[in-house]
Amino acid sequence: MDTPKPPASPTTAAFFIQSVIAFGAALGAMLIALWQMPGDTWVRAFLALGMLFLVSSTFTLAKCVRDRQETNTVLSRVDQARLEKLLAEHDPFRAT
């Protein structure tokens, strides 16, 4: 029996590299902006903590979305395997 191949990842290597570069550029620009910003040190530190919280919550959200998508993929693959098993065992010419 042929085992179905896992679905191909919709993310290409180029898209992944582009995303990493864009994230690094945005984070670097924000850090430079905070460093060069006029004002008291405590104001810059407060904004830096806000940025840190935003970045960490973004990673958490992305992980949750990925986990939900993987769960749905696994469930649909299990359902597909059950259907294939039922179809393989079904004999339409068998007398009941």
N, C-alpha and C positions, 0 to 999 in steps of 0.2 A: 504494500500500500504506500502510495506517495504521501510523504509528510509535507504539509504546506509550508512554504517559505515564509519567514517573518516579513511583514510589510516593510518596504524600503523607507528609510528615514527621509522625510520631506526636506530636511535641512542639508544643504550642500556644504562642502568645506569652505567654499568662497563666502557663503553667507555667514558661516560661523566666524571666519576671520574678520569679515567686515563688522560684525557685531562686536567682537572683542576690541577692534581698533576704535570704533565709535564710542564704546563704553570708556576706554582708556582716555580718549581725547576729551570727552565730557567731564570725566572725573578730574583730569589734569587741569582743564580750564577752570573748573570750579575751585580747585585748591589754589591756583595762581590768583584767581580773583579774590579769594578770601585773604590771601597773604598780602596782596597789594591794596586792599581796601583801607581807606582812611577811617580812623575811628579807634575807639578803645579796644584793648586786647580782649576784654571780657565779651564784647559784642561779637568780635570775630570768632571767639571760642564757642559762643552760643550758636552762631550760624554753622560752624564746623560740626558741632554735635548734631544739629538738625540735619545736615547733609549726611552724616554717618548713619543716622537712624533711617533716613530715606533710602539710602543705598542698601542697608541690611534688610529693610522691609521689602524692597524690590526683589532681592534675591529669594526671600521667603515666599513671596507671591508667585514668582516664576517657578519655584520648586513645587508649590501646591498645584499650579495649573498643569505642570508636567506629570505629576503623580496621578492626577485625575484622568488625564488623557491616556496614560499607560494602563490604568485600571480598566478604562472602557475598552481599550484595545485587547487586553487579556480576556475580558469577559466575552467580547465578540468572537475571539478565537476559540474559546471554550465552547460557545454555542455552535460555532461552525463545525467543530470537531464532533459534537454530539449529533448534529444533523447528518454529517458524512457517515457516521457510524450507523445511524438509523437507515439511511439510504442504502448502505452496503449490505445490511442485514435483511432488507425488505426484498421479498420475492413476489412479484405481482402474479405469478402463475401458480403459486402454492395454493392448494385447496384447503379451505378452512372448515 
